Amino acid sequence: MAAPRVSVVIPAYNEGDYIIPVLDRLLEAVAVACEIAVVVDDPEDCTVAPIEKYADDRVSWLHNTYGRGPANAIRFGIDAASAPVSVVTMADGCDDARQIDDLVRLVERGVAVAAASRYMAGGQQVGGPFLKGKLSSLAGRSLGLLAQVGTRDATNSFKAYSTEFVRSVGIESRAGFEIGIELTAKARRLRLPVAEIPTIWLDRQQGVSNFKMVQWIPKYLRWYLFAFGPKLTREQIRDRQTGEG
């Protein structure tokens, strides 16, 4: 098997057999050499058994030992990635796997973050809670316009990253899905290029969402405000995490 060009990281929690069609669509859609890691908090998670039976050696599961929750699962998955590009996508099938190749190629051309955008021309969000959608749209569009972050959908988790970029700046998020806006904001503060392509997001058709809007809004707000600051160096970004700056 060719060395992977992209590591696809999927945080999962009790998806069970619902993960199978998501994996099927990924492997059907992604043409570049890939590895797919489904990251769970507990080896007894019901997502594990279907993956162990899955007949493709590009797919594996990882036990996240960084702490519970999607942010820690994503951190763990990217730290374990072997490819120079990491893509984060969800286990619920809401994201369009056909766009992963284009996102990967944008990173290979030099962007730090390549975003799949629901809020640019050609993008769309279909379904989902009304208030969540409106807040996400407002945050994404205003960041794109006012902070010039390079995308109108900083809050979307469906993004490709330079693996080296993520490891060099670190991930501070420890709770929900705010990693997407955190890394976009850090790329903006470093003045690194961010690009976007339109995507159509479809609300999950099976299972139950684990998104906790009220609990996670303050964490999104932290990174929203961070995006407006002056230019930083990678050393300054790292110092923030160690409390030295």
Secondary structure, DSSP 4 states (H G I P E B T S, - for coil): -PPPSEEEEEE-SS-GGGHHHHHHHHHHH--S-EEEEEEES-TT-TTHHHHHT-S-TTEEEEE--S-SSHHHHHHHHHHH--SSEEEE--TTS-S-GGGHHHHHHHHHTT-SEEEEESSSTT-EEESS-HHHHHHHHHHHHHIIIII--S-S-TT-S-EEEEHHHHHHH-----SSSTHHHHHHHHHHHTT--EEEEE-EEE--SSS-----HHHHHHHHHHHHHHTTS----HHHHHHHHHT--
